[in-house]
């Protein structure tokens, strides 16, 4: 939850479990699986936090990239032309 709050504050992207639930679940399960299988990890809490934070940061970057692409569309919307007059 701490990682989620940090990323939401930094990127202003709200992470709702209804929208990003599957991705968040995959990130958490991947981190837990790595902790259980890799015995070189000494500080499991730190590793878990950093893994979740990095995963959420990737999702936020992807979301912002998609928003920028949709805002910079090469198509002109002629239907909104009358609204501007």
Order of alpha helices (4+ residues) and beta strands (2+ residues): alpha-alpha-alpha-alpha
